[in-house]
Amino acid sequence: MSIDTPGYGAGSSRAEFVSNDQDRTPEVAKIPPTGISRPEVWARVWFVLAVGTLAYFVPLSEVGRAAFAGSQSVYLVVAPVLAGLVASGYVRAPRGVGDSESDWIGAVLLAVAGFAALWLIEHRLPTMAALWHVDNIELLIWVVASGMVVFSARHILRMWHVWLVGLLLAPVMPFMLLTAHFGGSDTAIAMTSASLGTLAVFLAVRFADRRWRLLSTAVTLALSTAVVLLLAESSLYIRVIVAAGAVPLLVVLAAHRFVRIDRATVNPAVEARLPHRKLHTYVTLVVAALAMLWVHLPMPKPIAVEEVPSDWIAAAALDPVEEFSFIARFLGPEATLTRYRTPGEAGEYQTMVDVMTSPNLARLQDFSEAVWYPSSAPVNYLTYDAGPGAPSGIQTAHSDADAAETQSATNWNAVTWIWQAGSSFQRVTVITSQTKGQAAAPPRPLSAYNVVVEPALWMTRQQQLQAGVVDPSVLASTKMVVNRLLSGVKPQPAANATP
């Protein structure tokens, strides 16, 4: 028996064939040819962001506290909003047959593998992981995994470029290296953050034709730049929130309201819809988010910063030797880094005192885990036992004492802490050379090579992390200077210790 149906010749289309064949695919014919409804997209986007915020409320609170105090990581405050804007631009569901069980399996496998990999990195290289804030990637993994359940794995995998950008931005080190390249000022940080917002708009307005997409991007760039310049007297927090958060949000909302979907982004045949999710799916995600919230509790308390007299350097009779101007690119234009020689230092192992000064505690703490001295292998900070009355958070680290296989190798042992001197905050580092008669290693600026390439090359060689045994004479030389400084100034807890 034959069925009369329109052909695929002139004057007909695949969409007409499906719409006329009511008996065979009646449910498909009712689907609008414009794709997913925008309210449905927004509802699922905000749900994923909500459960992510619930699961990582404690880490996000810490990010917000540091950002409000002036940290360079302020862009992380607007990053979830920008990710949501980009996700809202995918108004077309992926083609293919959906399978909720496969989505759940993919989400669980991704979460298990991702969290396990991060745990291994944090366990083996805790200092490097803390400097990079590798733990921020956990939230990215959570968002991707929960997005697979809410939207489908196909829908999330289509946004691979978004997750690639997120993988670069979640660890703060690439952002801080980039802002250092541009001078390290608040304006450089705000403009770099605004550029991220502009990129998010370009990705979020993918449903529009090229003309409207470029116009939206240009408008965002112009408005964000104007905000950064007009709010020059405002705090870094306000400038980034408005320029990199509010402006992109308003532009994308306006685009969703007034810009029509580009027909080139919509399948000319009948569009698929997002998979239907039952109530228990959303309830399961909320319960999992509550479990993650419980894991992160309690909220950590900021380390107290002791206060010392502003003239402690003169009282300790430290003699300035050298200034390192590169520090201004990392801690801001008002930051300084000075090397001092200690009085009566005539031992076999030379000891110096490096003092890093900044008016902003948050900017100084951005690099609390940074290793400013050369080393042949990754260095991990350990708690230093300086006895009662020592500054909170005092740490020690040293380069590999067994790695001095060449005459050019520079090995060192260091003890470092932060305290407040007057209106400024200082990181004091007592550093001793591990080589007799050789000068203590000078600090060098952080770069993509020494914080990215070198650790990556070291890890690919699959070497054991062995720091070696430091000569007791070196340890004694460092301890003598540390005790002299601490006993001379007698630090006291500051009333405004926390940022």
N, C-alpha and C positions, 0 to 999 in steps of 0.2 A: 504494500500500500504506500502510495506516495503522499508526501505532505507538501503543499504549496507554500513556499517561503521566498522572500525576496532574494535575488542573487547578489553577488558582490561586484556587479558591473557598475557602469556609470550611473550616477544618481542614487546610489545606495552606499551604505557604510556598515561596518561591523556593529556599531551602536544601534542602527536601525534594525538590523537582523535580530539582535538580542531583545530589543524592546517589542518587536512584533511577535516574537515566538513566546507568547504568554503561557502556552500549555507546558512548555519544556522547562523554562526557568522563570517562573513567576516571581520568586522572591528576589532574584537578581535584578529584574527589570525595575523594581521599585527603588533601587539605590540611586541617589542623585549623582550626576556625572561630575560634580565639583569636588568630590573627595570627602574627607572627614570634616564634620562640622567643627568650626573653631571652638565653640564652647566645650565640646568634648575633649579637644586637645588640651585646652587650658586646664580643665578639671583634672585630667590625669597628670599633667605637668606639676600642678600645685600639690597634688597628693604625694607624688614622689619626693618633691622638695620638703614637704611637711614631715614625712616619716624619716627622711635623712636628717633634718634638723632635730627631730626628737631623739634619734639614735645617737647623734654626735653633739648633743646640746652642751656637754661639758667641754670638749675641745673647742667648739665654736665660741663658747663664752670666753675662753682663754684668748682666742684669736681677737675677739671684739675688745677685750680689755687691753691687750697689747696695741691694737690699732688705735684705740682712743687715746692712748698715751703717746702716740707718735711713731709707732713701729712702721718699718717699710712694708710689712705684710698687710697693710691696710686694704690692699686690693682684694684680699681673700674675703673681706666682708661682703663685697658685691659680686664675687665670683659665682655663688649659687644662683643669684638672680639672672646673671648673664647666661648661665647654662640653661636656665628655664626659658629664657627668651629664644635661644637658639633652638631648643627642642620644640617650641611652639611653631617654628617655621616649617616643620614637616607635616603638612596638611594632607599628604597623600599616604594612605596605608600601603605597605609593601604587597606585591603580588605573591601569590602562592597560598598554600593551605596552612592555616594556623594550627598549632598543636600546643595546648596549654601545658601538658606534661613535659614536652620537650623544652618549653620556656623555663619551667621550674628547674629541670635538670641542668640546663645551661647556666642559670643564675646561681645555683648551689655550687656547681663545679668552679665557676669563675670566682665566687666568694672564697671558697676553701683554698684554691690555688693562690689567689692574690694575697689573702691574709697570711698564708704560710710563707710566701716569698718575702713579704715585708717583715715578718717576725724573724726570719733568718738574717736579714740585713741588719735589723735593729739589734739582734743578739750578738752578731759578730763584729759590727762596726757601729757601736752606739754613739760615738762622738760625731762621726760623719752623718749618721742618720738624724741626729738631733740638729745639726747645722742645716741640713737640707729640709728638715721637718717632713721626713718621709711618712710620718704618721698621717699627714694630710691626704695621702693617696688612699687611705682606708675609706674616707668619705666618698671619694671618686668611685672606688670599687662598689661601695654600697649603692650609690645612685645608679650605676650601670646595671647591677644585679637586680635591684628592685624595679628598674625601668623595663628589664626583660619580662618581668612578671606582669607589670601593668600594661605595657604597650605591645609586647612580643619581642622575641629575640631578633627577628628580622628587622623590625622597626628600629631597634637600638643599634644594631650592627651597621645600618645605613649611615649612622651619624659617626662613623669612625674618625673623621677628621676633627670632630668636636672633642672626642675622648683623647685624641692625640694632643690637642692643644691643652686639655685639662691635665694630661700627664706631665706636660712641661711646666705648667703653672702651679700645680698643687705643691710640689717641693719649691720653697721660696728662693732657693739659691740662684736659679737662672734669672729670676726677676731682679734680685739684688745685684748680680753681676752686670745686668743690662743698665740699671739705673746708675751704677758706679761708672760705667762707660760714659754716661751722659753728664757726669759731674756730681751726682749724689745729693743734689739740693732737693728741697720739697717740691719745687716746680718740676724738676726732672721726674720725680716719682709720680706726681699727679698727672703729668702729660703721658707718661708710659702707661699708667692705669687707664687714662682716657683712650689711649690707642687700643687697649684691650676691649673697652666698651664699643669702640667703633668697629672692631673686627667682629664682635658678637652681633652687632646690627647687620653687618654684611651677610653673615651666615643665617641670621634669623629671618631676613626678608627674602629668602630664596624662593618663596612662592610667587613673588612679583616678577614682572618682566625686567629686562636688564636696565631699562631707563629708570624705572622707579627704584630699583635696587641700588643703583649708583647714586641716585638723588638722596635716598634715605641715608646712605653711608656718608655722603658729603655733608648733609645737614647735621648729622651726629658729630662729625669731626669738627665742624665750624662751631657748633654750640658748646661742645666740650672744651675746646680751646678757649673760647670766650669766657667760660665759667672759671677755668683755671687761672686766667689772667685777671679777671675781675675780682676774684676772691683771693687775691694775693696776700691779703692781710689776715685771712682766716686760717684756721688750723688745717693741717694736712688731712685730717679725718674728714672734715666738712668738704674740702675741695674734691676728694676722691669720691665720697658718697654722692655728691651732686653730679660731678663731671662724668664719672665712670659707672654710676648706678642709675640715678634719676633720669638723666638725659637719654641714655639708650632705652630705658623702660618706656618713656613717653613716646619716643620715636617709633618703637616697635608696636606699641598699642595703637598709635595713630595709623600705622601701616595696615594693621589688621582691620581697622575700622573703615578706612577709606580706599585702600588699594585692592583691586580685584585680583583674583588668582590668575596667574599666567597660564594660559591653556597649554603651553609647552611643558609645564611641570605636571600636568594631569594626563593620565592614560586616556586616550581617545575612546577606548572601550569602557565598559562599565567598571567603576571603581570598586575596589574592595573596601571593607570597613575594618576598623580596629576590632580585635577579638573581644567578644563579650566575656567579662570577668564576673564571677559570682561574688556575693558578699563575703563569703569566708576567705576569699583570696586577700581582700583588703584587710580583713581582721587579722589574718596571719601575719601580714607585713607590719601592722601596728604592734602586735605582740612581740615580734622579733625586734622592732625598734625599741620597745620598752626594755627588752632584755639587754640590748646594747647600751642603753642609758644606764642600767644598773651596773654593767661591767665598768663603765667609765667613772662611776661615783666612787669616792666623794670628790668634790671639786678641789683641785690643788690650790694651795695658798702660795702667793708670790714669795720668793726668798727675800728676807729682810735685808736692807742695805744699811750698814753701820756708818756713822758720821764721824769724821776726824777733823782736826783743825785745818783750815785752808792753807796754812803755812807749814804743813808737815814736811814738805820737801826740803825747805830751808833748815828746819829743825833737825832733820836727819843728815844734813851736810852732804846732800847728793850733788854731784858736779855734772851739769849737762854736757853731753858729748856730741849728740847728733839729733837732728830733727828729720822725721819721715813724713813728707807732705802728702804721700799717697792716701793717708788715712782719711783725708777730707772727702775723698770720693766715695767712701763707704759709710762714714758716720756723719757726714754733713760738713758744710764749709767752716763751721766753728770748731770742729774737732781737731785735736793735735795728738801727735805721738812723739815722745821725747825719750831718748836713751840717756841714762845717768850712770855715772861711775860712783861706786860706793867708796867711802873714805877708808884708807888703810888696806885696800884690797891688793895684796901682794902674794897671794897663794899660787900654787901651781895651776889651778883651774880658775880661769877668769870668770867672774860673776858680774853681771850688769843688771840694772833695774830699768825696765821699759814702762812708761806711764802713758796710758791712752786716756785722753780727757775729752768729755763731751757734755754739753748742757742737757742732753736728752738721754735719760736712762734707758728708755725703750730701744733707741737706736743702738746703744751700747750693748744691750742684751740680745739684739738681733744676731750678734756675732760672739755670743758667750762661748759657743762650742767651736769657734774658728781656730785653726792652728796657723798662726802667722809666721811660723818658722819652717824652713825646708826639712824634709824627712824622706828617706828612701821607701818608707812604708807608712800606711795609715796609722795615725796616732790616736789613742783613746785617753781621755781625761779620767782620773780617779780622784776620789776624795782624799784630801791631805789632812793628816792629823797634826794640827799645830797647837794642840792643847786648849785649855779653857780661855775664853776671851778672844779667840780667833774669829775673823770675819766669816759670816755665813756663806756657804757655797764655795769655800776655798778649795782649789783643786790642784793636782799635780799631773804632769805629763812629761814624757821624754822620748826622744827618737830612739831608734833601734841601736842599742849599744854594741851589738854584734855585727852591724852592717858596715863598719869602718874598714872595708876591704881595699879602699883606694885612699891615696893621700889627700884627695880633694873632698872626701866625705866630711860633712859637718854634723856633729852630734851634740846634743844639748839635753839639759835637764831643767825643768821649769816648774815654778809654783805661781799660781795666779789667783786673784780675787778682785771683787768690785767693792768700792766704798764711796761715800760722798764726802767731798772736800769743799766746804762752802756751798756755793750754788751749782757746782759742777759735780759730775760723776766720773769716777776714774777706774780703769782697769789697770791694776798694778801687776806686773809680771817680773819675777826674779828669775833670771835665766843664767845658767852656768854651762860653760863649754865642757864637753867630756874629753877633750884632747888637751894634753899639757901644752902650755905655751901658745895655744891657739885662741883667737878672739871668739867671744860668744857669738853665735849665729845672729845676724841682723834680721829684723822682720822684713817680710816681702809681701807685696799686695796679693790678694786672692785673684785668681784668674781661672778661666775655663780649663786651662791645662792642668793646674795643680789641684783643682777641686773636682774635676770631671775626668779628664783623660788619665792622669796618673793613678787615681784609685781604680778606674776601670781596667787599666792595663795590669795593675797589681792583682786584682781579683781574677782576671782571666788566666793568670799564671798558677792559680790554685795553691798559693803559698800559705803556710801556717802563719798566724798572727803572733809573732814572737818579738817582744820588745827588748829582750835581752836583760842582763843584770847590770845596773849602773854601779860604777866604782863607788865604794863607800866614801871616799875622799870627796867625790863630786857631790854626793848627797849632803855631806857635812858642810861643804862650802855654801850650798844653797840654803840649808837650814840656818846657818849662822846669820846670813843677811836677812832672811825672813823674820827670825826672832828679833833681830835688832830693829827692824822697821815696826813690827807689831808692838814690841815693848815700849818703843819710843812715843807712839801716838795714842795707844790705848783707845781703840775705837769704841764708840757708844752707839746703841740703836738710835736711829733717826726717827723723829716724829712722823715725817713724811717718807717713810722708807719704801713703800710700794708705789709704783707708778699709777 
